[in-house]
Amino acid sequence: YDFPDYTPQELLEIADIHSIKKGITFAADAKEEFYKKIVEAYRNRDQFFGNARLIVSLIEESKLNLGIRVMSADEPAKLTIEELSQVQVEDIEKLSLDNKRIIPDIPIDEELLEISLAKLDGLIGIDSVKDEIKALVKLVRYYKETEQEVQNSFSLHSVFTGNPGTGKTTVARILAQIYKALGILEKGNLVECDRQSLIGGYVGQTAMKTGEIIDKAMGGVLFIDEAYSLTEGGNADYGKEAIEIILKRMEDFRGQFIVIAAGYTDNMTRFIESNPGLKSRFDRIFKFDDFDAPLLQSIANQQLNDAGFVLAAAASKSLDKLIEAMYENKDQYFGNGRSVRKIVEEAIRNQHLRMSELAPEKRSKKMIKTINAADIDTIEYQDKAKPDVLPTLGFRSSNN
């Protein structure tokens, strides 16, 4: 259903009703000035126009301005009841329509928070990231309990640094739900994008594409993968235009969405340093370290378990040996969990091929769900895979 915005006259009628509830009246010229404010807000409205909520906010701000003016009077005790409750033009002139949006005080959704934190705890490794997020949750809870404005207490826009496969996107998705549970974000959705999603091929297209992506992220998190690529073009590159648009929307719609920029550590350092606006808005950095061999082995076991497979004893040893060799030969482009997933997927594929060669009557339920050493030993891995090299189907052993 499409519900049209209230007209300025309808909004004024809502203001009349709410002012009575608040115990205030308007002087004739003050009411005219208030109506001008309504018309101005209506003409400049966007998809986030507050309608009745905007009016409620303006009435409450008018009453506050009235109270401040009265208390500043020379002898407030001598003022009449009408003078104490009547809004004047000067009270209206102090109203600000800039970024006027009601951010509701949403209580913490304890159930969703518990579920989201459990998902975070269920991730293997990244202990320092988990600790930072849990500390953030404690701070937000404290600020809410002490009625402090969360958005003004610290920046929630963040930078995720680390190699591929370290869990950045997964954590971003969980963090969006944590922010929703804490009442910071209304929807808690995650919108993923990269340079290609934001950049256009002609003048004006970048603004349109970037704006559309940000609109989708309203109420949630905008996750920009390989964000550094936006600053690596020349002066005529549209990446810089996309950054300026993102920075402006971050300021214009403060508190309405959160941006997480992700990428390799060194590249992201240069990205932040490339623009003073980026440095001032992204002051929270989460560092995702590479997984060591034991953690990678745990990830592989977890993925196989999630897929319903068990490892035979010999297969477990073969898998550990393969992952150790892969880890020892890693470089700065190491894929971490992604590399492990490729191994797991190929092991399952090999197991399926092996089962397909057996007659159906010879396949037991246990056999169908068991990974043998033969399924692992044929997997090869490639040394030092670079981003500009197309990945092979398998992995080549370091002994070859």
FINUMI-377713 format. One line per field, with one value per residue (C-alpha): x, y, z; residue in one letter. Coordinates in steps of 0.25 Angstrom, whole numbers, plus 5000, padded with zeros to 4 digits. Example, Ala and Ser with C-alpha at 12.3 -4.5 7.8 and 13.67 -1.06 7.14 Angstrom:
REM residues 2
east: 5049	5055
north: 4982	4996
up: 5031	5029
nuza: a	s
REM end
This chain:
REM residues 400
east: 5000	5005	5001	5003	5010	5001	4999	5004	4990	4988	5001	4997	4984	4992	5001	4988	4984	4998	5000	4987	4992	5005	4998	5003	4997	5003	5002	4996	5009	5016	5006	5009	5024	5021	5013	5025	5034	5024	5023	5038	5040	5029	5036	5049	5044	5050	5047	5050	5040	5035	5020	5013	5026	5033	5021	5022	5037	5035	5024	5033	5045	5036	5031	5046	5049	5037	5042	5056	5051	5042	5053	5062	5052	5055	5043	5037	5028	5020	5017	5003	4998	4996	5010	5016	5009	5009	5019	5025	5031	5045	5043	5039	5051	5060	5054	5064	5059	5073	5074	5061	5057	5052	5061	5052	5057	5056	5058	5069	5064	5070	5066	5072	5084	5086	5085	5094	5105	5104	5106	5118	5124	5121	5132	5145	5157	5156	5156	5161	5149	5139	5145	5143	5129	5125	5132	5124	5111	5114	5116	5103	5096	5102	5099	5085	5083	5089	5080	5092	5091	5098	5101	5108	5116	5125	5126	5120	5125	5136	5148	5150	5165	5170	5172	5161	5154	5156	5141	5139	5126	5121	5124	5118	5105	5105	5109	5097	5087	5094	5092	5078	5076	5082	5072	5083	5078	5064	5065	5079	5080	5094	5096	5109	5115	5129	5135	5127	5114	5117	5124	5117	5123	5118	5116	5104	5103	5112	5104	5091	5097	5104	5091	5082	5092	5091	5076	5076	5085	5076	5073	5084	5099	5106	5118	5128	5137	5151	5148	5162	5159	5151	5163	5173	5169	5174	5168	5157	5153	5139	5143	5146	5132	5126	5134	5129	5115	5116	5122	5111	5100	5107	5107	5093	5087	5095	5090	5081	5091	5105	5117	5127	5139	5147	5160	5174	5181	5192	5182	5172	5182	5185	5170	5167	5179	5175	5163	5162	5147	5149	5159	5150	5138	5144	5151	5148	5157	5155	5167	5164	5177	5180	5176	5187	5188	5180	5169	5168	5167	5156	5149	5150	5145	5133	5130	5130	5121	5111	5111	5107	5121	5130	5145	5151	5164	5173	5166	5167	5182	5183	5174	5183	5195	5189	5185	5198	5206	5196	5198	5213	5213	5204	5207	5200	5188	5185	5171	5169	5155	5152	5164	5159	5145	5151	5158	5145	5137	5147	5148	5133	5133	5144	5135	5123	5131	5136	5122	5117	5126	5120	5107	5095	5094	5108	5107	5104	5098	5112	5120	5111	5115	5129	5141	5153	5168	5167	5157	5168	5181	5177	5175	5186	5188	5195	5206	5205	5192	5191	5178	5181	5184	5172	5170	5172	5161	5170	5182	5196	5205	5218	5225	5222
north: 5000	5014	5024	5038	5049	5058	5072	5084	5088	5074	5075	5088	5082	5071	5082	5088	5075	5072	5086	5084	5071	5078	5090	5101	5111	5119	5134	5138	5142	5130	5120	5127	5125	5110	5108	5113	5103	5092	5097	5097	5083	5078	5084	5078	5065	5052	5037	5038	5050	5049	5054	5054	5050	5062	5071	5064	5067	5082	5084	5078	5087	5099	5096	5094	5108	5114	5109	5114	5127	5128	5124	5135	5145	5156	5152	5139	5138	5150	5145	5141	5127	5131	5136	5124	5115	5123	5120	5133	5136	5135	5121	5117	5124	5115	5102	5095	5086	5081	5066	5066	5052	5045	5034	5025	5020	5005	4996	4985	4972	4963	4950	4955	4960	4947	4939	4949	4948	4933	4933	4942	4932	4921	4926	4920	4929	4945	4946	4961	4964	4957	4964	4978	4975	4970	4983	4991	4984	4987	5002	5003	4997	5006	5018	5014	5012	5026	5032	5036	5038	5026	5032	5044	5035	5029	5025	5013	5014	5003	4998	4983	4980	4966	4956	4949	4937	4943	4945	4960	4958	4948	4957	4969	4961	4958	4972	4977	4969	4973	4987	4984	4977	4989	4998	5005	5001	4999	4988	4982	4977	4976	4982	4977	4984	4987	4997	4991	4993	5007	5013	5017	5018	5032	5045	5044	5029	5028	5037	5029	5015	5019	5026	5014	5005	5014	5015	5000	5000	5010	5004	4995	4993	4996	4987	4992	4980	4984	4999	5003	5001	5014	5022	5015	5022	5035	5049	5046	5033	5032	5025	5038	5043	5031	5033	5048	5043	5033	5043	5053	5043	5038	5052	5056	5042	5041	5029	5024	5014	5009	5008	4996	4998	4985	4980	4977	4984	4992	4996	5000	5009	5016	5017	5024	5033	5037	5046	5054	5052	5037	5038	5046	5037	5023	5023	5009	4998	4983	4975	4961	4952	4940	4927	4918	4903	4898	4908	4905	4890	4893	4901	4889	4880	4889	4891	4876	4873	4884	4877	4864	4857	4850	4848	4834	4834	4833	4844	4853	4852	4854	4866	4872	4869	4876	4889	4890	4889	4900	4909	4908	4912	4924	4938	4951	4947	4935	4931	4926	4920	4921	4912	4902	4903	4899	4887	4883	4884	4876	4865	4864	4864	4853	4845	4846	4841	4829	4826	4827	4816	4806	4799	4805	4792	4793	4807	4807	4819	4820	4820	4830	4840	4837	4844	4834	4837	4834	4846	4855	4850	4853	4868	4878	4892	4903	4911	4926	4929	4944	4951	4953	4939	4930	4919	4905	4895	4888	4890	4886	4879	4887	4874	4874
up: 5000	4997	5008	5003	5012	5020	5013	5020	5025	5030	5038	5044	5049	5055	5062	5067	5074	5079	5085	5093	5099	5102	5109	5100	5090	5079	5077	5064	5057	5064	5057	5044	5045	5050	5037	5029	5035	5032	5017	5017	5022	5013	5000	5004	5008	5004	5006	5020	5023	5037	5035	5048	5056	5050	5056	5069	5070	5066	5076	5087	5083	5082	5097	5101	5094	5101	5115	5113	5109	5121	5131	5125	5128	5139	5147	5142	5155	5151	5137	5134	5131	5117	5116	5122	5112	5099	5088	5082	5068	5075	5080	5066	5059	5067	5061	5052	5041	5038	5038	5046	5049	5061	5065	5074	5087	5084	5095	5094	5088	5098	5090	5077	5084	5091	5078	5070	5081	5081	5066	5068	5079	5070	5060	5060	5064	5063	5078	5078	5069	5078	5090	5083	5079	5093	5099	5089	5094	5108	5105	5097	5108	5118	5110	5109	5124	5126	5115	5107	5092	5086	5072	5079	5088	5078	5063	5059	5044	5044	5036	5035	5031	5028	5017	5010	5017	5031	5034	5031	5023	5033	5045	5038	5036	5051	5055	5047	5055	5068	5065	5062	5075	5082	5076	5068	5054	5050	5041	5043	5028	5021	5007	5001	4990	4983	4973	4962	4969	4972	4959	4946	4932	4929	4936	4946	4946	4959	4967	4963	4966	4979	4983	4980	4988	5000	4999	5000	5013	5020	5034	5033	5029	5016	5014	5004	5000	4995	4998	4995	4980	4981	4983	4974	4961	4955	4957	4947	4953	4958	4970	4977	4973	4980	4993	4993	4991	5002	5012	5009	5012	5024	5029	5024	5029	5042	5050	5039	5034	5037	5027	5028	5019	5017	5010	5012	5024	5016	5005	5015	5023	5010	5007	5020	5019	5005	5009	5022	5022	5023	5034	5043	5040	5041	5054	5059	5053	5054	5050	5045	5047	5038	5044	5048	5044	5056	5054	5039	5043	5052	5042	5032	5042	5045	5030	5028	5041	5036	5022	5030	5028	5037	5035	5036	5045	5033	5026	5038	5038	5023	5024	5036	5027	5015	5023	5030	5017	5011	5023	5022	5008	5010	5005	5007	4998	5006	5005	5020	5021	5006	5004	5014	5008	4994	5001	5008	4995	4987	4997	4997	4982	4982	4992	4983	4971	4979	4984	4969	4965	4975	4972	4980	4988	4993	4999	5013	5021	5028	5015	5009	5020	5022	5016	5014	5013	4998	4997	5003	4997	4983	4986	4981	4985	4978	4984	4985	4978	4974	4971	4957	4954	4951	4962	4958	4960	4971	4979	4975	4986	4990	4987	4972
nuza: y	d	f	p	d	y	t	p	q	e	l	l	e	i	a	d	i	h	s	i	k	k	g	i	t	f	a	a	d	a	k	e	e	f	y	k	k	i	v	e	a	y	r	n	r	d	q	f	f	g	n	a	r	l	i	v	s	l	i	e	e	s	k	l	n	l	g	i	r	v	m	s	a	d	e	p	a	k	l	t	i	e	e	l	s	q	v	q	v	e	d	i	e	k	l	s	l	d	n	k	r	i	i	p	d	i	p	i	d	e	e	l	l	e	i	s	l	a	k	l	d	g	l	i	g	i	d	s	v	k	d	e	i	k	a	l	v	k	l	v	r	y	y	k	e	t	e	q	e	v	q	n	s	f	s	l	h	s	v	f	t	g	n	p	g	t	g	k	t	t	v	a	r	i	l	a	q	i	y	k	a	l	g	i	l	e	k	g	n	l	v	e	c	d	r	q	s	l	i	g	g	y	v	g	q	t	a	m	k	t	g	e	i	i	d	k	a	m	g	g	v	l	f	i	d	e	a	y	s	l	t	e	g	g	n	a	d	y	g	k	e	a	i	e	i	i	l	k	r	m	e	d	f	r	g	q	f	i	v	i	a	a	g	y	t	d	n	m	t	r	f	i	e	s	n	p	g	l	k	s	r	f	d	r	i	f	k	f	d	d	f	d	a	p	l	l	q	s	i	a	n	q	q	l	n	d	a	g	f	v	l	a	a	a	a	s	k	s	l	d	k	l	i	e	a	m	y	e	n	k	d	q	y	f	g	n	g	r	s	v	r	k	i	v	e	e	a	i	r	n	q	h	l	r	m	s	e	l	a	p	e	k	r	s	k	k	m	i	k	t	i	n	a	a	d	i	d	t	i	e	y	q	d	k	a	k	p	d	v	l	p	t	l	g	f	r	s	s	n	n
REM end
